[in-house]
Amino acid sequence: MSYARRGRSATRPREIPGKGWRDVLVRVKNELSEDKLTMVAAGVAFYALLALFPALTALVFIYGLVANPADVQQQLNTLSGIIPQEAQSLLNAQLSSITAQSPSALGFGVLGSILFALWGATKGMKTLMEALNVVYNEEEERGFLRLNGTALVLTLGAVLLGVLAIGLVVVLPALLGNLGLGESVRSWISLLRWPLLALFAMAGLAGVYRYGPSRSQPQWHWVNWGAVLATVLWVIASFGFSFYVSHFGSYNETYGSLGAVVIFLMWLFITAFIVLLGAELNAEMEHQTQVDTTEGEPQPMGQRRAYVADTVGGSPGHEASERSATRAQYDRAEQRAEAKSSRQSQPTRRETPQKPSAEAYFSTHTSRQPSASAQFNLEQERADEYLSRLGSVAKRHPVPTVLIGIGLTWFWLSHHRPTDMKS
C-alpha cells in the first residue's frame, strides 16, 4: 500500500522508509521558503546578540560560586577554530570585564545579579520560541506566566549546560593529571570531552524543540533527530565560516571597526538558521506519519493539539491525487453519517410516507399560489432590500440624494393640498 511505503504508520523516525524520507526532505525544502526561515533566523540572531551578554554574565556568576570565573575565558580559548577569531575577541573582552569584578561582588548579591542576567537572556529564548511556533505552524496560546516561565527555565537550562561544559573541558584535564594515568590514557580520555560536549548540545537542543513550541509535547524520539542534525551542521558550518573569515573574508576592510560585530552577528545568524533547520526536520518527520507522536495516551487525529501531529503532509507530485489522512478520514466519516441518515429518513414498507408541509409543497410545486402570510413576508423582504440599496446609494452620493429628496418632497406637497389630505 502507498501509505505503508511512505511511512504513514511509523511510530519512530527510523521506521520511515526511503520514499517517506524523500517526502520529508522535499517538504523541508519547501517550508524553508514558505516560513521565510532566513528572515526568521535573522530576527533570532539579532535578539540572541542582545541576550548573549546577560547569559554570559549569569554563566560566569553561577560558575564563580564553585570555581574560578577566569576558567570560562580559558574554555572559550579552547574553541578557537570553531568560533571566528573576531567573535572570540568580542566574547573575551566581555568576559574580562565580568571576571574583573571583586570576589565580594561575585559572592554577595549574586542571586539578584543572576536573576537579572537570566531575565535579560530570557528575551532571546522567547524569540527562539516564537520562531519554533512558525516552524511548527502553531499560534502562541500560553499565558504570560507560563510563557515567561518556560522561557526562563529553558534559559537557565542552557546556562547550566554551559557550566557543565566548562567543567568538563577545564576540570577534567586537572583531575586526570592528579590520577597519575599514563600519557596515552589521558590523551584518549581528553578526546572524549568533545563527544560529551556534543551530547550536551544535542540534549539542550532536544529540550528546546520539545518544550519551546506552543503545542502538545512530542515524544523524545521525534525531536532527537533534528538535534543531532543541528549539532553536526553547526560544527561543520562554524569551522567553514571561521576558515572563510580567516582566509578570504574582508569584513574589517568593508565595515572598519564594526567588522568584528558584523562577523559575530553573521555567525549567530548561521547558528540560528541551523537550529531552525533541525526543527523543520523534526516537524516534517511528525508530519509524515498519522500515528500519534505526542506524549500521553494516543489520541485520534484532530484532537492532539499539534498541527503536524493532527495532519499528514503530502507527497511530492501527488498533492492533487493524494489528500491528507485526516481529510480522508473525516470525509469517510461524513459519508457514513450521511448514508445512515438517508437510510433512516427513507420510509419502510410498513410505514406510510408523511404528508409534506405546506411550505415544502409550495417550494416544489410553483404553480400553486403561496398563502397571504407568505406573500406578505416576501413583499417585506423586497422592501427591506430596496431600502438597503437606497441607503448604500445615499452613502456613496450624498449631495444628489439630498437634492432628489427635496425635489420629491416639493412634488408631493404641490400635488396634495390640505383639503385633499383631510378628505
N, C-alpha and C positions, 0 to 999 in steps of 0.2 A: 504494500500500500504506500501511496505517496507520503502520507503523514509519518509512517514508520521510517521511511528512508530519509526523512528530513529532521528527525528527532523531535517530533511533536509530543511524544510521550516520555521524553528524557527526564529523569529525576535528578541527574547531576550533569554538569557540563561535559564530562568525559563520555557520556552516553550519546552525545550529539554526533551523528555520522558526518562524513566528508561533505555531502551535499548540504547538510544543515549548516556546517561551518562556512560554506560559501555564501549561503543566505545571510548569515550573521555578519560576515566581513563586508558584504556589499551594502547592507543596511547601515553599518557603522560609517562607511564612506559617505553615504547619502546624508546621514544625520550630522556629519561634520559641517556640511553647508547649510542644512535646514536649521540647525540650532545655532548657527553663526558662532562656532566654537572658538575661532580665533579672536573675535571681538570679546566674547565672554572671558576667555583666558587673559586678555589684556586688562580687563577690569579687575580680575582676581589678582593679577601681578601687581597692579597699582596699589590695591589695598593691602596686599602682602608686604609691599615695601614699607607702608606706614605702620604695619603691625609687627614687622620683624624685630625692630629695635626694642620695643617693650617686651617682646618674647625673649630676646637675648638677656634683657635685664632680669626678668623673672628666672631664667635658667641659671644665670650667674648667682643670684641671691640664694636659690634653692641649693645649688651645688656648694655654695660657700658655707652652708650650715654643717656640712660633713667633711669638706676637703678644702684645698686651696683654690680660690676662684681663678688664679692665674693658669690653672691647668686647662681651663676652657680655651684659652688662646693657644696653648700647646696642641690641643686636639684639633683646632682649626688649621694649624700649620701642617698637620699630617694629611689634610685633604688637598694639598697643593697638587695641581694637575687635574683635579676634578672640577674645583671651583676656579673660574677665571681669576687671574692674578689681581686685576683691578678690583673685582668684587671682594676678594680676600683682604685687600688693603683697607677697604671701607669697613669691613667687619672687625678687623684688627684695631682700627682706630676707635671704634665704638667700644670694643671690649676693654681697651686700655683705659678709657675714661671711666668705665664701670668698676673695673678691678682696682683703680687708683684710690677708691674710697677707703676710709679708715676701717679697721676691723669693727669698731664700735658702731659705725654706720651700717655695717652688714649684719650686726648682731641685734641691736636694739631697733625696734620698729620695723623689723624685717617683714613681719606679717603684712603690715599695711603696704609696704613697698611691693611685696609680691602680688597682693590683690590688685593694686593699682596697675602694675605692669600687665597682669593677666587680663584685666578689663580692656586695656588698650589693644592687646593681641587678639582679644575675642572678636573685635570688629572684622579682622581679616578672616577669621574662621567663619563668621556669619556670611561673608561674601562668598566663600567657597561653598557653603551650604546652599545658598541661593543658586549658584551655578550648577550644583548637583540636581536641584529641582528642575532646571532647564533640561539637563541631560535625561533625567528620568520622566520628563513630561508631567511634572507634578506642580500643583499650586500649594503655596505655603498655608497650612491650616493650623499650625501650632500657635498657642497663645504666647503672650510676651514672656511670661516666666519660663515656660517650657522651652521656647526657642533660645532665649539667652542662657538658660541653664545648660541646655545641650551644647551650645557653642562654648561655654566656659569649661565644661567637663572635657570636651574634645581638645580644647587648647591646653588645659592642664595635662592631659594625657600625652600630647605631643611634647610638652616641655619635660615631663618625666622620662619619656623615651630618650630625649636628648641627654638628660642627666645620666641615664644608664649607658648610653653610647659613649659618653665622655669617660665614665668609669671603666668601661670595657677597654678603651684604647689606651688610657693613661695608667690606670691602676693595675691592669693585668700584666704588663711587662715588669712592673716593680715586684709583683708577687712571684712571678716566675724567676726573677733574679734571686730572691730570698730562698727559694726552694732548693737551690743547688742542682738544678737539672742540667743535662748536657746541652751543648750549643745547638745540636741538630733538633733535639726535642723542643727546646724553646722556640726555635725558628718555625717549626711546624705548628706549635700552639699559637704563636703570634699570627700566623697566616689565617688561623681560624677566626680571628677577630672580624675580618671583613665579611665573611659569610654571616656571622652573627649580626653585624650591623645591617646587612641586607635583610635579614629576618625581622629585625626591629622595624625597619622601614616598611616592610610588607605588612606587618601586624598593624602599624599605625594607619596605613592607607586602607586596609580592610575595615578597621573600625570607623574611619570617616565615611567610607562607602556604605556601610551598614546603617549608621545612625545619623548621617548628615541629611539625607533627603527627607522630605515630609511625606512619609508613606509607611505602610506596614513593613517591619524589618525583614529583609530577605535572609535566607539561610546562609551560613558562612561559606559554603562551597560555591555559592553564586556570586561572591564578591572577591574570593581569593585569587581568581584568575586575572582579573583586572589589576589587582595589587601587584602580582608578580610581573605582569607586563609593564606596568608603570615603573616599577623599580629598575628593571633591566634596561628599559628605554632611557630612563633618566641618567643612569650611569654612562651609557653609550653617548647620549646627547651631550652630557656635561663634558666628557672627555673631548668630544668632537668640537664643541663650541670653544672650550679653553684652548685647544690646539689652533683653531682658526684665528682667534683673537691674538694669540702669541705670534703667529707667523704671517698672517695675511690681513688681519683687521687693521683699520686706520681710524678707529673711533676717536683717539686722542687728537689726531690731526684735524678731524672734522668737527668735533664738539669741544675741543680745548679742555678746559678744566672740568667740564661736565662729562668727559668721556668715561670716567670710572662709574659715574651714576648711570649713564646710559647702558654700559655693559652689564652692570648689576641688574638693572631693570629688564634687560633683554634676557638674561639668564633666568630671572624669576618668571618671565613670560613663557620660556621653554618649559620650565618646571610645571607651571600651572596647566599648560596645554597637555602635557603628558599625563598629569593626574586626571584631567577630564577625559582624556582618551581612554584611560583604563576604566573610568566609569561608563563610558559609551559601550565598551566591550561587555561589561557586566550587564548593562541594561538590555542589549540586544541578545545576549545569551538567554536571559529570562524571557525575552520576547519570543524566543524560538519554540519554547515548549508550552503546552497547555496544562501541564501538571502544576499544582500549587507550589510556588517557590518561596512562600513566606513562612515565618515561624508559626508554630501552634498547630492546631487541628486543621486538616485540609479543608478548604472552603471552595465552593463552586465558583466558576469564572463569573466576574461581575460583582463579587462580594469580598474580594481580597484587599481592597483599599490600596491598590498599587496598579498604576496603568499598565506597566509592562507585564505584570502577573495576571491582570484581568483581560488582556488581549493577546493575540498571537500575530507576530509580524508576517508579512507576505514574503513570497519567494520571488526573486528577480525573474522577470519575464513571464510570470504567472499571475500578476496582480489582477488582470481583467477576468481571468477564469477561476482563480482561487481566492475565495473570501476567507476572512479570519475564522478560526474555530468558534470564537464567541458569537459572531453574527450568524454562522451556520446553525449553531445550537439554538439560538434564540428563534431563528426562522422555523426550524423544525418544531419547536415547542409551540409556536404560534399556529402553525399549520395543523398540528394535532388538536389544539384547542378549538380552532375554527371548525374542523371536521366533526369533533364531538358536539359542538354547539349546533351545527346544521343537522346532525342526526337526531338530536333531542327536539329540535324545532319542527321536524317533519312529522305529520300525523301518521299513526299506525293504522292497521286495518280495522281495529276495534274502535278507534277514535273517529269522531266526526270533525271535519275542519271547522274552525271558528269563523264566524261571520266577521269580515273586515270592518274596521271602524269607518265612520263617515269620512274622516279626513283622508284615510288611505284609499277609500273608494274614489273620492273626488280627484285624488292625485293620479290615479291610474286610469280613470275614465273622464277625460277632459270635456266630453260632450255634455255632461251634466253641469248645471249651474251651481256655484257654491251658495252656501247659506248667507243670510243677511249679515250675521256677525262676521263671517269670513270675508265678505265683501267690504265691510266697514274697516276691518283690520288691514286689508290690502290698500284701501284708499288712504288710511292713516300712515302707512309706511311710505307710500308715494309722496304724501305731503311732507313728511319729515325729510325725505331725501331731497325734495325740491328746495326746502328751506335751508338745508345744509349746503346745497350748491350755491344758493343765493348768498349765504354768509361767506363762503370762500371767495366768491366773485367780489363781494364788497371789501374784503380784506386786501385783495390784490389791487382793486381800482376804487379807492375810497371817494375821490372827488367826483368822477362820473356817477357813482352810485348816489351820492347826496343830491346831485343835480336832477337825476332821474326821479328820485323820491319827491323832491319839491314839485317837479312838473306833474307827477301823478296826483299829488295832493291837491294842487290847484285845479286840475281837470275834474277831480271828483267833487270838490266844493262848488265849482261853477255849474255842474250839471245836477246837483242835488240841493234844492232850496230847502229852507227850514219847513215850509208848508208841506212839501213833498215828504220830508222825513217824518213829520208828525202824522200824516195820513198813512 
